[in-house]
Amino acid sequence: MSAEFQNREPELTKRTVNPGAEKWLGEVVPVLDHGFIYLVDYMGDDESIAQAARVSYGYGTKSVSQTEGLIRYLDRNRHTSPFEMSELKFHVKLPISVARQWVRHRTASLNEYSARYSILKDEFYIPGADSVNIQSANNKQGRGDGVGKDEAEFVRRVFEENGARSYADYQLLLNDDGTGNPVDPRRPQIARELARNVLPVDIYTQWYWKVDLHNLFHFLALRMDPHAQLEIRQYANVMATIVKDAFPMSYKAFEDYELFATALSRPEQNTLSKLLLDSGLTFTADQVDQASKVVGLTNKREREELMEKLTKLGIVKK
């Protein structure tokens, strides 16, 4: 449990209380060798999303099934603004190299630990031996196969020695005994904003990161992908676990319509239609309806939308 939550007493509130989010408040989850992530605060729940979508009616949905059906409709049809009404705020400790990828998502609010004001700790990310890979031959920004045990340990040693050397240089420039006084009174105390520049990007930083649910889903879709860098993927997987508990209906819709869905471009649709039609494979509306029920597509409206798509592709006989 994070220190900022240890002495908190339960308080009465008029706002929406989300039990799935409450269980994660202040629960520190370790990530990588020195990193962590935990939920600091939240706003809303699944019902809040449905309520936002129905604001013109002046009231929310009347049942859980109505809420879930509406949430799935919103996600399926890319009506994103209701998902922006719920938010989560995380405290994250991560290597600067991961942070630089993370901030490519410019749809959140963040406040980072400042090395202009404070002295960074001697904590550097050292990849595990099983995470040391060669450069991918067909992906300029990715990893390829792993290396042998001896080579992996050599790489790890290079990381460790570089961290120790750069941190020693950092301390030399700061010339600070930890209380603001110089270690060596004969030398100047170089400004922290300058001294930090000798540090590598594998040193750890921290930040608060607040994001709405719509943009968090976008982040997770990209960063949970197998092609994403291993390190940021580990943070994304932890966040996904928290979101799944806090917004179970929304997360299920996200899985079905975004995370595990496959979009087809127009040329790809035309190719699929040609393959099926050339093979003489067309289906009746009744066949499609029955098959969709078998695989669990119980929502009538969703089955109708599927029928429209397959009819447009020429796969269903009119």
C-alpha positions as CSV (number, residue, x, y, z in Angstrom):
1,M,0.0,0.0,0.0
2,S,1.3,3.4,-1.0
3,A,2.3,5.6,2.0
4,E,-0.1,8.3,1.0
5,F,-3.0,5.9,1.5
6,Q,-1.9,4.2,4.7
7,N,-3.4,6.6,7.1
8,R,-6.5,7.6,5.2
9,E,-9.8,7.1,6.9
10,P,-13.0,6.3,4.9
11,E,-15.1,9.4,4.2
12,L,-18.7,9.9,3.3
13,T,-19.1,11.1,-0.3
14,K,-22.0,11.9,-2.7
15,R,-20.0,11.0,-5.8
16,T,-20.1,7.7,-7.5
17,V,-18.2,5.0,-5.6
18,N,-16.6,2.4,-7.9
19,P,-15.9,-0.8,-5.9
20,G,-13.7,-2.2,-8.6
21,A,-11.5,0.9,-8.6
22,E,-11.6,1.2,-4.8
23,K,-9.8,-2.1,-4.4
24,W,-6.8,-0.8,-6.4
25,L,-6.4,2.6,-4.7
26,G,-2.9,2.8,-3.4
27,E,-2.1,-0.8,-4.2
28,V,1.5,-0.6,-5.5
29,V,2.2,-3.1,-8.3
30,P,5.9,-3.6,-9.1
31,V,6.9,-3.3,-12.7
32,L,10.4,-4.0,-14.2
33,D,13.3,-3.9,-11.6
34,H,12.7,-0.7,-9.8
35,G,9.4,0.6,-11.3
36,F,5.8,0.5,-10.1
37,I,2.3,1.7,-10.9
38,Y,-0.8,2.2,-8.7
39,L,-4.2,3.9,-8.9
40,V,-4.3,7.3,-7.2
41,D,-7.8,8.4,-8.0
42,Y,-10.7,7.8,-10.3
43,M,-14.0,9.3,-11.5
44,G,-17.1,7.4,-12.5
45,D,-18.0,3.8,-13.4
46,D,-19.8,1.9,-16.2
47,E,-23.1,3.5,-15.3
48,S,-21.6,6.9,-15.5
49,I,-20.8,6.3,-19.1
50,A,-24.3,5.2,-19.9
51,Q,-25.7,8.2,-18.0
52,A,-23.5,10.6,-20.0
53,A,-24.8,9.0,-23.2
54,R,-28.4,9.5,-22.1
55,V,-28.0,13.0,-20.7
56,S,-30.7,14.3,-23.1
57,Y,-33.2,12.0,-21.4
58,G,-32.4,13.4,-18.0
59,Y,-32.0,10.0,-16.4
60,G,-29.8,6.9,-16.6
61,T,-30.5,3.3,-17.7
62,K,-33.0,1.2,-15.7
63,S,-31.1,-2.1,-15.6
64,V,-27.6,-3.6,-15.8
65,S,-28.5,-5.3,-19.1
66,Q,-29.5,-1.9,-20.5
67,T,-26.3,-0.3,-19.3
68,E,-24.2,-3.0,-20.9
69,G,-26.1,-3.0,-24.1
70,L,-25.7,0.8,-24.4
71,I,-22.0,0.7,-23.6
72,R,-21.4,-2.0,-26.3
73,Y,-23.3,0.0,-28.8
74,L,-21.3,3.1,-28.0
75,D,-17.9,1.4,-28.4
76,R,-19.0,-0.6,-31.5
77,N,-20.1,2.5,-33.3
78,R,-17.2,4.7,-32.1
79,H,-19.3,7.1,-30.0
80,T,-16.3,8.0,-27.8
81,S,-17.4,11.1,-25.9
82,P,-19.3,9.2,-23.1
83,F,-16.1,7.2,-22.3
84,E,-14.3,10.5,-21.8
85,M,-16.6,11.2,-18.8
86,S,-14.7,8.7,-16.6
87,E,-11.1,9.1,-15.6
88,L,-8.3,7.4,-13.8
89,K,-5.1,8.8,-12.3
90,F,-2.0,6.7,-11.9
91,H,1.3,7.1,-10.1
92,V,4.0,5.6,-12.3
93,K,7.7,5.0,-11.7
94,L,9.4,4.1,-15.0
95,P,12.7,4.4,-16.9
96,I,13.0,7.7,-18.9
97,S,13.3,5.7,-22.1
98,V,9.9,4.2,-21.5
99,A,8.5,7.6,-20.4
100,R,9.6,9.1,-23.8
101,Q,7.4,6.6,-25.6
102,W,4.6,7.1,-23.2
103,V,4.3,10.8,-23.7
104,R,3.7,10.2,-27.4
105,H,0.1,9.8,-26.2
106,R,-0.7,13.5,-25.8
107,T,-4.3,13.0,-24.6
108,A,-3.6,12.9,-20.8
109,S,-2.5,15.2,-18.1
110,L,0.8,14.5,-16.4
111,N,3.1,16.0,-13.8
112,E,6.6,14.5,-13.6
113,Y,9.3,14.4,-10.9
114,S,11.7,17.3,-11.7
115,A,15.4,16.8,-11.7
116,R,15.7,20.6,-11.8
117,Y,14.5,20.8,-8.2
118,S,15.3,17.4,-6.8
119,I,18.2,14.9,-6.9
120,L,17.5,11.7,-8.8
121,K,18.0,8.4,-7.0
122,D,20.7,5.9,-8.1
123,E,18.2,3.6,-9.8
124,F,18.7,2.4,-13.4
125,Y,16.8,-0.1,-15.5
126,I,18.8,-3.2,-16.2
127,P,17.0,-5.6,-18.6
128,G,16.7,-9.2,-17.5
129,A,18.9,-11.7,-19.4
130,D,15.8,-13.0,-21.2
131,S,15.0,-9.5,-22.4
132,V,18.3,-8.9,-24.2
133,N,17.7,-9.3,-27.9
134,I,19.4,-8.4,-31.2
135,Q,18.0,-5.8,-33.5
136,S,15.1,-7.1,-35.6
137,A,16.0,-7.8,-39.3
138,N,12.6,-6.6,-40.6
139,N,11.5,-4.1,-38.0
140,K,13.8,-1.0,-37.5
141,Q,12.2,-0.2,-34.1
142,G,11.9,-3.7,-32.7
143,R,13.8,-6.6,-31.2
144,G,14.7,-9.8,-32.9
145,D,15.9,-13.1,-31.4
146,G,17.5,-13.4,-28.0
147,V,21.2,-13.9,-27.4
148,G,23.2,-16.5,-25.5
149,K,23.6,-16.4,-21.7
150,D,27.2,-15.1,-21.8
151,E,26.3,-12.3,-24.2
152,A,23.3,-11.3,-22.2
153,E,25.3,-11.0,-19.0
154,F,27.9,-8.9,-20.9
155,V,25.1,-6.5,-22.1
156,R,23.7,-6.3,-18.5
157,R,27.2,-5.5,-17.2
158,V,27.6,-2.7,-19.7
159,F,24.3,-1.3,-18.5
160,E,25.4,-1.5,-14.8
161,E,28.8,0.0,-15.4
162,N,27.4,2.8,-17.4
163,G,24.8,3.6,-14.8
164,A,27.4,3.6,-12.0
165,R,29.8,5.8,-14.0
166,S,27.3,8.3,-15.1
167,Y,25.8,8.6,-11.6
168,A,29.3,9.2,-10.1
169,D,29.7,12.0,-12.7
170,Y,26.3,13.4,-11.7
171,Q,27.2,13.4,-8.0
172,L,30.6,15.0,-8.8
173,L,28.9,17.9,-10.6
174,L,26.2,18.3,-8.0
175,N,28.7,18.3,-5.2
176,D,25.9,18.0,-2.7
177,D,26.0,16.0,0.5
178,G,22.3,15.5,0.5
179,T,21.5,18.5,2.7
180,G,22.4,21.1,0.2
181,N,25.9,21.6,1.5
182,P,29.0,20.9,-0.7
183,V,30.9,17.6,-0.3
184,D,34.0,19.4,-1.4
185,P,33.9,23.2,-0.5
186,R,36.7,23.9,-3.0
187,R,34.4,23.0,-6.0
188,P,31.3,24.7,-7.2
189,Q,27.8,23.1,-7.0
190,I,26.7,22.8,-10.6
191,A,23.0,23.5,-11.2
192,R,20.8,20.4,-11.1
193,E,19.2,21.2,-14.4
194,L,22.7,21.0,-16.0
195,A,24.1,18.1,-13.9
196,R,21.3,15.8,-14.9
197,N,22.3,15.9,-18.5
198,V,25.1,13.3,-17.9
199,L,22.5,10.7,-16.9
200,P,21.4,8.0,-19.4
201,V,17.7,7.4,-20.3
202,D,17.6,4.2,-18.3
203,I,17.5,6.1,-15.0
204,Y,14.1,6.1,-13.4
205,T,11.6,9.0,-13.2
206,Q,8.1,9.2,-11.7
207,W,4.9,11.0,-12.7
208,Y,1.2,11.3,-12.1
209,W,-0.7,10.4,-15.2
210,K,-4.5,11.2,-15.5
211,V,-6.4,10.1,-18.5
212,D,-10.1,9.5,-19.5
213,L,-11.3,6.0,-20.4
214,H,-11.5,6.6,-24.1
215,N,-7.9,7.7,-24.4
216,L,-6.8,5.0,-22.0
217,F,-8.3,2.4,-24.2
218,H,-6.4,3.8,-27.2
219,F,-3.2,3.7,-25.1
220,L,-3.8,0.1,-24.1
221,A,-4.7,-1.0,-27.7
222,L,-1.3,0.2,-28.9
223,R,0.8,-0.7,-25.9
224,M,-0.6,-4.1,-25.1
225,D,0.0,-5.2,-28.7
226,P,2.7,-7.9,-29.1
227,H,4.7,-5.5,-31.4
228,A,4.9,-2.8,-28.6
229,Q,8.2,-2.6,-26.7
230,L,8.4,-5.2,-23.9
231,E,8.9,-2.6,-21.1
232,I,5.9,-0.4,-21.8
233,R,3.8,-3.4,-22.4
234,Q,4.3,-4.5,-18.9
235,Y,2.9,-1.2,-17.5
236,A,0.0,-1.4,-20.0
237,N,-0.9,-5.0,-18.8
238,V,-1.1,-3.8,-15.2
239,M,-3.3,-0.9,-16.1
240,A,-5.5,-3.2,-18.1
241,T,-6.0,-5.4,-15.0
242,I,-7.1,-2.3,-13.0
243,V,-9.4,-1.0,-15.7
244,K,-11.0,-4.5,-16.1
245,D,-12.0,-4.4,-12.4
246,A,-13.1,-0.8,-12.4
247,F,-15.0,-0.8,-15.7
248,P,-15.9,-4.4,-16.5
249,M,-18.6,-3.7,-19.1
250,S,-16.5,-1.1,-20.9
251,Y,-13.4,-3.3,-20.8
252,K,-15.3,-6.2,-22.3
253,A,-16.6,-4.0,-25.1
254,F,-13.0,-2.7,-25.6
255,E,-11.8,-6.3,-25.9
256,D,-14.5,-7.2,-28.4
257,Y,-14.5,-4.2,-30.6
258,E,-10.9,-2.8,-30.3
259,L,-8.3,-5.0,-28.7
260,F,-9.1,-8.3,-30.4
261,A,-11.0,-6.9,-33.4
262,T,-9.6,-6.7,-36.9
263,A,-10.4,-3.8,-39.3
264,L,-10.5,-4.4,-43.0
265,S,-9.6,-1.7,-45.5
266,R,-11.8,-1.4,-48.7
267,P,-9.3,-3.3,-50.8
268,E,-9.2,-6.0,-48.2
269,Q,-13.0,-6.2,-48.1
270,N,-13.1,-6.5,-51.9
271,T,-10.5,-9.2,-51.8
272,L,-12.5,-11.2,-49.2
273,S,-15.7,-10.7,-51.2
274,K,-14.0,-12.0,-54.4
275,L,-12.5,-15.0,-52.7
276,L,-15.9,-16.0,-51.2
277,L,-17.9,-15.3,-54.3
278,D,-15.4,-17.0,-56.7
279,S,-15.7,-20.1,-54.4
280,G,-19.5,-19.9,-54.6
281,L,-19.8,-19.2,-50.9
282,T,-22.8,-17.1,-50.1
283,F,-25.2,-17.4,-47.2
284,T,-28.8,-16.8,-46.3
285,A,-29.7,-14.3,-43.6
286,D,-31.1,-17.1,-41.5
287,Q,-27.8,-19.0,-41.7
288,V,-25.9,-15.9,-40.5
289,D,-28.4,-15.3,-37.8
290,Q,-28.2,-18.8,-36.4
291,A,-24.3,-18.9,-36.6
292,S,-24.0,-15.6,-34.8
293,K,-26.3,-16.9,-32.0
294,V,-24.1,-20.1,-31.6
295,V,-21.0,-18.1,-31.1
296,G,-22.7,-15.9,-28.4
297,L,-23.8,-12.9,-30.4
298,T,-27.1,-12.6,-28.5
299,N,-27.8,-8.9,-29.0
300,K,-30.3,-8.6,-31.8
301,R,-29.2,-5.1,-32.8
302,E,-25.6,-6.3,-33.1
303,R,-26.7,-9.3,-35.3
304,E,-28.5,-6.9,-37.6
305,E,-25.4,-4.8,-37.9
306,L,-23.4,-7.9,-38.8
307,M,-26.0,-8.7,-41.4
308,E,-25.7,-5.3,-43.0
309,K,-21.9,-5.6,-43.3
310,L,-22.1,-9.1,-44.9
311,T,-24.8,-8.0,-47.3
312,K,-22.6,-5.0,-48.3
313,L,-19.8,-7.4,-49.0
314,G,-22.1,-9.5,-51.1
315,I,-21.7,-12.6,-48.9
316,V,-25.3,-12.7,-47.8
317,K,-28.1,-13.2,-50.3
318,K,-30.6,-10.4,-50.3
